[in-house]
Amino acid sequence: MTAVTVTERSYRWIDRLSKLLGVALIAVGLDTGGDTVAGIAFAAAGVACGLATIFVSKQ
């Protein structure tokens, strides 16, 4: 898998936004019901968003 390369400033913004979106999706999953399929799906999507910047490289 090829990593995406962005500037330092862009990386900081992407990282912040992905973490905030991840937390929001986890909160929606918990509000939906942490033991339901929908809740687990939202939480899993939130974790994936929060970890998305692992594949982004800084210049």
C-alpha positions in Angstrom: 0.0 0.0 0.0 1.3 3.4 -0.9 1.3 6.2 1.6 0.0 9.7 0.8 2.4 12.5 1.4 1.2 16.0 2.5 2.7 19.1 4.0 3.2 19.4 7.8 0.4 21.9 8.1 -2.1 19.9 6.1 -1.2 16.8 8.1 -2.0 18.5 11.4 -5.5 19.5 10.1 -6.2 16.1 8.6 -5.1 14.5 11.8 -7.3 16.7 14.0 -10.3 16.4 11.8 -10.0 12.6 11.5 -9.7 12.3 15.3 -12.7 14.5 15.9 -14.8 12.6 13.4 -13.7 9.3 15.0 -14.8 10.5 18.4 -18.1 11.7 17.0 -18.8 8.4 15.3 -18.0 6.5 18.5 -20.3 8.7 20.5 -23.1 8.1 17.9 -22.4 4.4 18.2 -22.7 4.5 22.0 -25.9 6.6 21.8 -27.4 4.2 19.3 -26.6 1.3 21.6 -23.2 -0.2 22.2 -24.5 -3.7 22.1 -26.4 -3.3 18.8 -25.1 -4.0 15.3 -25.5 -0.4 14.3 -23.7 0.8 17.4 -20.8 -1.5 16.8 -20.6 -0.4 13.2 -20.5 3.3 14.1 -17.8 2.6 16.7 -15.8 0.6 14.3 -16.1 3.4 11.7 -15.0 5.9 14.3 -11.9 3.9 15.2 -11.1 3.6 11.5 -11.4 7.3 11.0 -9.2 8.0 14.0 -6.5 5.7 12.7 -6.7 6.9 9.1 -3.7 9.2 9.4 -1.4 6.3 9.9 -1.2 6.0 6.1 -0.4 9.7 5.6 3.2 10.8 5.5 4.5 14.3 6.3 6.9 16.1 4.0 
